[in-house]
Amino acid sequence: MKLLLHTNHTHPLTSPSQPSIPAVRSTIHLTTQPTSLKLNRRINQRFGLSINAVTVDSAKPEELQFSEDTTRNPAISTEYRKPELRKPNQTVLEAQARVCTGPTQTKPLTEDEAFKVLDIILKSVKGELQNDDEVSKAQLGAFFAGMTIRANAFPEATQWSEGERHAMSIFWPELVRVLPHDVLFIADPEGSIMGLSSSIGPHYTGRDSRETRLVSALRVVLTGGHLGYEEVKGVLRDALPSESEDNGSTWVSESLLSAFLIGQRMNRETDPELEAYCLAFDDEVGPTPVADVESLTHYGEPYDGNTRYFRSTLFVAAVRSCYGESCLLHGVDWMPPKGGVTEEQMLQYMGANTHLTTLQAKQLIEDDSVGFSYVSLREARPSLYSLIGLREHIKKRPPLATSEKVQQLIRARGKESIVAGFYHEGYEEPLLMLMRRRGIHAGLVVKGEEGALSMTTRLRSLNSSKGLPVNYCSGFRSSVSPGAFDVDGVARDSFHLEVNANDYGIEPTDTPRTDRSVAKNIELGLAALRGEKGPAYDRIVLNAGVVDHLLGCDGAEDISLALGRAREAIDSGQALKRLLNYIKISHKV
């Protein structure tokens, strides 16, 4: 390990003044907080939908089992962030975005930037900053974990800059006197980085047996090392659910937990590590229900939603359910870092029950008049849901951002498939690995816009960025061909391709913009299910038909026939009817 600070430094501690941080204001103004009933009327009036299938206009909120929180149904995704969540210090958060990332993506801070960040941290730890200006324990853990891993394991180009070294040499003599012991451990676990230090790092063991296990794992992670499946699984099950230490609870240190989560992502998780994140809490709420259906597709959209483009998966699920391809969607009400539009927000906005258990969701999947369902992480994996606040303070996506897309919250009697979206090249194979680990019949990863799993109908830009193009697909499906056996002994055919909608007779169009608007996303989707032709309609048809074809679904061997039956499901009114049925029946199961 490289000694980055010299012990004979005698510079006085001269901290620059803290910069003012402007308050963030929403550019969208809501004059009222409309209830779900009013919102449903607005959508129905806009599209002339028959409300016979849904009773939300005539029912009282208490009859629909809404809580005060769920009847707010704001129109933009940012309003779904829970107000009780404490906000992170924005200046330090911006620094985390720079230094808590991969060995080639990290951008070292300049001397001025490092001085500003360390000054804020020092003032916060000394109690001179309050409320949103205060640097949280999770931020301290993530920031210093990033600095330590960079010092110990990153290539020279992304190790500490001269400016960072100089700033740390000025601030560390004071920081070492005021930082909590867990943060001192994270900043210099072996006493080999800072020079002027203490004996805390090398001898730190945590407050109890759970933290001892976490500290032991961090000693490996902070040097750029990796852990085994059982080690990661054990740490996660010991540490979660997470709860703010401000409540006086006995949960593990937020600093240690955030350092662990971001550290594993910075080191680029191995397959066993990702498997542990994916499978650790499979039994948290009991045995996995088995739906009595011939086919079930699990949709793994990024949990942090869409901030720019139309999100079509909810409406695709309604379409595919019309011809026997049952679907299960899962996600959250709000998730950092993007805090974009999610399926849960749309369903809540339209008046559906978004608090279904997996057993209740199973009933909706088996219902011949519905055939699809949504389950919130809140109900299915409460331990993982408890990390949302901490994840906001980590800033960068932890390993869970990958593994949570490959959930199997309900099993099926028949065939099962998983579809997941990705953005960064290199994560397509880990996602497919997790799908194979689930033992499913077919798996598909899609590089959609914003990293979502929906393919677009627009033409590929001549100025598109390097790497895999939007609409790149890779996957596997069951095979009867000789020699198609995978490493686990299961016969599968693998494939990869770039989907061009124009090849299937769909005119190129730009993806509709929604810009964080839950209402706009719903308006586009309902208009399409009502049969209104246009970009949203084409996108839903494309994603239903192509997915059917690539997963090897019955009746989809010919892609033109697969697209045709998707159009028929919409044009006949069946897809819209199923969505409306879902809203009604979700309150009765």
N, C-alpha and C positions, 0 to 999 in steps of 0.2 A: 504494500500500500504506500502511496506517495505522500510524503510530508508536505502539505501545502502551505502551512503557516510556520513562520520562524518564531522561536520562543523568546528571542532577544529584541522583539519589536517594542519600542517605547513611545509610539505615537500617542498623543492624548486623545481621549474620546471626544471628538467634535462632531456631534450629530447635526446634519442639516435639518431645517424645519420641514415638517411634514406637508406634502402638497395637499391642497384641498381636493376632495373627490366630489364631483357634482352628483346630485341625486338623479337616479334614473327615473324618467317619467314616461308613461305609456303615451304613444301617439294616437291611441284609439280611446275615445271618450264614451263611456256608457252612462247615460243620464239616469238609468234605472237598473235594477237587478231583476229582470223578468223571470217569472217562474217557468217551469217546463211546460205548463199548460199554454201560456201565452206564446211560447216559442213554437209549440206544435201548431197552434192556430196560424201563426205567421207562415210556417212552411206549407201547411195545407192550402192556405189562400194563394200562396205564390204559385203552386203547381196544380191547384184544383184537384188534390187527392181526395178520394173517398176516405172518410174516417171510420167507416163501419167496422173495419178490422181492428181498430184500436179505440179504446174507451177513454183516452187521456183527456179529451175535450170536455166530457161530461162528468168525469170523476173528480173527487176532491183529492188534494195532495195526500192526505192521510190514508185514503183508500188505495193509493198507488204505492204506499209504503215508502214514501220519500222522507228523508231526514231534512232538517233545515239546510244542511250543507249541500245535499244533492239537488235541491230545488233551485239553487242559484243559476245553474247552467249558463255561465257566461259565454259570450260569443267568440272570445279569443282565447288561445291556448294558454297564454301567460297567466290568465286569471285562475287557472286550476292549481297553481302552486299554493300549498297550504300556508295561510298567513302566519301560523305559529312557528314555521321554520325560520330559524335565524339566518340572516343573510351573511355571506362571507365578506371580508375586506376585499374590495375590488382591485386595489393596487397589487396586493400580494397574490390575488387570484390570477391576474394577468401575468405575473412573474412565474407562477406555477405552470401556466400554459406554455411557457418558454422552456423551463428547466425540468419538468416532470414528464418528459416524453422519451422517444426512442433514441438509440445511440447515433443515428444519422439525422433525426429530425430536430433534436435539441438545439436551441439558439441561446448561447451564453449571454448573460446580462452585461451591459456596459458598466463602467465604474459608477456613473451617475445613477443608473437604474439600481445597481446593487446597494449603493449607499441609501437610496430612498426606501428600498424594501427592508433592509436591516434596521433602519431607523424606526420604521413603523412597527416592526416586530418587537424591538426593544421597548418602545413606548407602550405597546399593548401589554406586554408581559409585566411591565411595571405598574399597570393599572391606570395609565394616563389616557387611554382611549376607551370609549364606551359604545355600546349598541353596534351598529353596522360597521363602525370604524375599527372595532376590536378584531384582532386576528384570532380565529378559533383554534382550538386544540387540534382539530383535524387538519387545518391549514398548516399549522406548525409541523405536524407529522409528515404531511405530503411534501412540503417545501424542503425540509432538511433531509428527507429520504432521497429526494431527487438530487440534491447537492452531494450527498454521500455516495450514491451509486455512480454518479458522474466522476467523482474523484477516484473511486476504486476500480471501475470496470469499463468506462467509456473510452473510445478512441481519442487521441489528442485533440482533434478538432472540436470535440464537444465536451471536453473536460472544462474545468474552471478557466475563465478568461483572466488576464492579468488584473482587470478591473475588479472582478469578483474576489480574487485573492487579496487585493489591497483593501477593499471594503471589509472583508471578513477579518483581516488582521487588525483593523481599527475597532470593530465592534465586538469581536469575540471575547476579549478580556472582561467586558461588562456583561455580555450575554451569558457567559459561563457562571456568573454569580446569581442570575435571576431566572434562567430557564428551568422548567420542571425537569426532574431527573429522567423521565421517559424521553423527553425531547433531547436532552444532552446525550443519552444513549444513541438515539437515532442519528444525531449530528456527528458523533465520533465514537462508534461502537467499540473500537479497539484502542482508542487513545492514540491513533497513528496519523490523524489527518490534521488536526488543529495545532499541534505543537504545544502551545500553552493551554493546558486542559486540566482535567481532574481525573480521579480514579473511578468516577461514576460509570462511564461507558463500559469498560472491561469487566466490571463487577456487577453490573445491573442485572437483576433477575425478574423484576416485576413485583406486583403486589400480592399475587396469589398464584395458585397452580395453573389457572387458565392463562394468565399473563406470562408465566414462566415458559409455557409451551410456545406462546406467540413470540416472545423475545428470542428464544432458541431458533425459531424459524427465521426471524429477522436477521440474525447474525449471518445466515447464509444468503438471504435475499440482498442485503445491503452490500455484499461483496460481488454482486452480479451472479450469484449461484442459483441453483434450482432445487426444488423439493420433490419428493415422491407423492404419489396419489394419496396414500394414507396420511402423510404429514399435513398436506393442504386440507384434506377433508377434516382431520382432527382439529386443526386451528379454526376452521370456519364453524364447526359445530360447537366448539368451546366459546367462540367470541360472539356468536349471534343468538338471539336478536340483539341489535344495537340500540342503545338508548343514550340520550345526552347525559354526560356526567354532571351537567348543571342541575339535574333533578336530584342529585345526591344518591344516585343509584350505585349498585356495585358491579356494573358492567365493565368490560375491559376498557382500557385507555383508548380514547378516540385517536390520539396521536399515534399510538402503536398500530391500531387497526388501519388507519388511512395510509401509514407508511407501508404496511404489508400489501394492501391492495394496489397502490400505485407502483410499488417496487416490483411486484410480479409483472405488471404490464410493461414497465420500462425494460425489464430483462427479457421480454417476449416469451410468454408462457410456453412450456413444453406440452405435448399431448397429455401426459398424465396429470399435469397441473390443471389444464382446462377441463379434463374429465371430472376432476374433483369438484370444481366450481359447478359443473353441469349437474352432477348426480348427488351432491352432498345432502340435499334436502328433499329428495324424492318421496320420502316417507313421512314428511313433517305433519301432514294433516290426515294420515291414515293410508290404507291401501288405495292404489290407483283404480278408479272405477273402469269397468269395461263396457263400452257401448255396443249394443246389438245392431251393428250396421256392417254393411259389406265393405265399405271404404271410408277412411277418415284421413283428411289432410290437416296437419298442424301448421299454422302460419306463424312464422317468427319474424315479425316486423321489428325494426329497431325501436326500443322502448321510449326513446326520447322524441319520437314523432317527426313530423314534417313541418318545416317553417316556411317553405316557399311553394311547393307544388301539390296538386291534387293527390290525395291518398285514397286509393281505390279498393283496397283489400276487403273492407267490410262489404262493399257492394258486389265484388267478385264472389265472395262466399255465398251471398244470397243467390247469385246466378248458378253457381255450381251445385248448390243443394237441390236445384230443380230436377236434375237428372241423376240423382243418387250419389253424388260426390259430396259426402258430408264434410263439414269443415269446423275446426276449432281454432278460434283466435284467442290470443292472450296478450296481456300488456299491463299498463298502469294508467292512472289518471294524469300524472305529470311526472316527467323525469328529466333531470339535467344530463348533459349540458345544454341541449338545444331547447328543451321545454316546448316542443312543437305539438301539432295536432295529432291526437291518438284515437284509436278506435273507441276506447272507453269514454273519451270526451264526447265523441259523436253520439254514441248510444245514450249517454246520460242526457245530452242536449235534446234528443228526440223522445225522452221519457222512458227509456228501458231501465230495467233493474240491472245495475252493474255490480251487485253484491252477491252474485250467484256462487254457491259452492260447486265443487266439481261434480257432485251427485246431481245437483239441480241442472247443471249444464249438460250432463249426460242425458237427462230426460228431454231436453230441447233438441239435442242431436238426433235422438230416436223418434221424435215427433214427426210424423209424415207431413205435417203442414209447415214445418220449420226446416229442420235438417242441418242447422249450424248453431254455434253458440260462441259466447265470449266468457272468459274467466280472467278476473283480475289477479295479479300477483299478490295483492293484499289478502285475498281469500285462500289462495293455493300455496303460497310460499311466504308467510308473514315474516319470517326471519330475513329473507332477502328484501322484502318491501321495506323493512325497518332501516335500510341503508340509504334511502333516497336523500335524506337531509345531509348525511355524511358525504355522499357522492357529489352533491353540489359543491361542497367545500374542497373536494379533491381536485375538481375542475376537469381533468382528463378522464377518459373512460377507463374503468378498471376491467379486469378479465371477465367480470360478470356481464359486461355489455356484449360480449360474444356468446358466452355460454347460455344466457337466459333466453336466447332466440331458439334454442334447441330443447324445448321442454316437451314433455309427454304427459300432460296433466290428466288425460283420459286415454285409455287404450280402446282398441276396437276388436270385435270378433273377427273381422275380415282384414283386408290390407290396410296398411298405414303408410303415410308419406309425410315428409316434412319439407317445407319451403322456407327459406330464410334469405334475408337481404344482407349485403355487405358493401363496403365502399373501398377500404384500403386493400390493395393487392397483397396477397400473402395470407389472407384470412379465409379464402375460399376453401382451401384444403382442410384447415382445422375444423371449420364448420361441417364439412362433409364427414370428417373423421368422427365428430360427435354424433352425427346422424347414424352412421354405421354402428356406433357403440350402442345406440338405442335399439338396434335390431329391427329397423323398419324395412319395408319392401322397396321404397324409392325415396330419393332425396334430391333436392335441387337448391342451388344457391344462385341468386340473381344480383347483378350489380345494377340496381335501379337508380333513379335520380335521388339524390340526398342519401344514398346508401340504403334506401328502402327496397322492398322486393318487387315493386311494380315496374314492369317494362313500359317504356315510353313509345309513342307513335311518331315522335319527331325524328328527322334525319340526323345522322351523326354529323357533328360540326367538323369542318375542315381544320378548325383551330382547337380541337379537343385536346385535353391534357394528356400527358404521357401515361402509360399504364393501360390496364384493361378498359375497354370502352363501356359506356352505359349500354345496357341490354346484353352484356356478356352473361352467359349461363353455363353452369357446370353441374354435373350430377351423376346419379346412377339409378338404375331400376332393375327389378328382378329379371333374370335371364334363364332361358332353357337351353342356351347355346353351350356346346361342349367347350371346355377350356375357359369359361367365363368366371371361374371361382375366384373370390377375393381372398385376402390373407386370413380372414376369419372362417373360411370354408363355405361361405354363402355365395351362390352364383349371381353375379350382378354384371350388367352392361354399363360401362361408364361413357360419358359424353361431355363435350363442351362445344359451344357455338355462340355466335353473336346473332341475336334475333333482329331482323329488319322487317318492320310491319308492312312495308311496301311490297315485300315479296309475297305477302298473303292477301294482296288486294286492298289493303287499308291505306288510305291517302295519308301522307305525312302531315302532321299538325304539331304545333307546339303544345306542350303540356299546360293545362290551365293553371294559372296562379291562384293560390289561396292566401298566402302570406299570413299564416298563423290564424286564419279565420275558420273556426269550427263551423259557423253557420254557412259560409261560402262553400266549404267542402261538402256539407250535407246537401246544399242546394244543387250543386253539380251532380252528385251521386243520385239524388232522387229524380232529377230531370232525366238523367240517362236511363234509370230503371223505368221511368214512365214512357220511354221510347223516343225521347228527343235526341235526334242524331247530332253528332258533333264529337269534339275531341274526348270528352269524358266517356261517352258511349263507346267510342272505338277503343279507348284504353281498357275499359272493363271487359269488352269482348276479347281483345288481344290477350289479356292476362288470364282469362278463364280458359280459352281454347288452347293457347300455347302450353300452359301448365298441365292441362289434361293430357296433351300429346306427349310432353317430355316425361311425365311421370308414368306413362304407359297405361293410362286409365282405359277401361273398357269403352269401346265405341269411339275412341279418339286416335286410332291408328292413322287415319287420314286427317291431316290437320285442317283441311277445308271443311270436313264434316264436323270437327270439333268446334271450329269457329261458328259454323252454322247453327249448331244446337245451343251455343251460348246466346246468339242473337235471338233465337226462337224463345229462349227462357225469358228474355227481356221483352220482346215484342208481344208475347202472349199475356204479359202482365203478371206472370207467375213469380218472377224474382221480386218484384215490388210487394206482392201479396205476402211472400214469405218474410220479408223484412218487417212489414207491418204486423204480421202474426207474432214475430219474435218479440216485438215491443210489448204486445199485449200479454202473451203467455209467460214472458219472463217474470211477471208479477204473480203468477198463479202456481208455479211449480213449488 
